C-alpha cells in the first residue's frame, strides 16, 4: 500500500511518502510536476526486510525513489532514531545509505 502526500507551496512541490515501502506503484512526476524540491522518506527501522518491507524503505529503496521522483533533496524520517533490533546496529543506516549512494552514483550534496 502506498501512502503519499503532496504539498504545493511557493510554486514548489514537496512529497511526503508516509510510512510505506518501495513499491511499483510509486510513479514518476508527470504533467506540471517535473520534480520535487523535497521528499521525505521512511528509511529507518527497515530490518527484518520480510516483515518491514511494506512499512519502511531500506536506504537502497530510498535512493531509487529519490531518483524516480527527481527530488532535489530527500530526508529520511525514522533514520537512526532508535536502537531498533539486535540484528541491526544503529550505525548500519549510514553504511547502507553510503553504499546505495555510491551504487546509484548520487552526489552527497
C-alpha positions, 0 to 999 in steps of 0.5 A: 500500500502506498501512502503519499502526500503532496504539498504545493507551496511557493510554486514548489512541490514537496512529497511526503511518502508516509510510512510505506515501502518501495513499491511499483506503484510509486510513479514518476512526476508527470504533467506540471510536476517535473520534480520535487524540491523535497521528499521525505522518506521512511528509511529507518527501522527497515530490518527484518526486510520480510516483515518491514518491507511494506512499512519502511524503505531500506536506504537502497529503496530510498535512493531509487525513489529519490531518483524516480521522483527527481527530488532535489533533496530527500530526508529520511524520517525514522533514520537512526532514531532508535536502537531498533533490533539486535540484528541491526546496529544503529550505525548500519543506516549510514553504511547502507545509505553510503553504499546505495549512494555510491551504487546509484552514483548520487552526489552527497550534496 
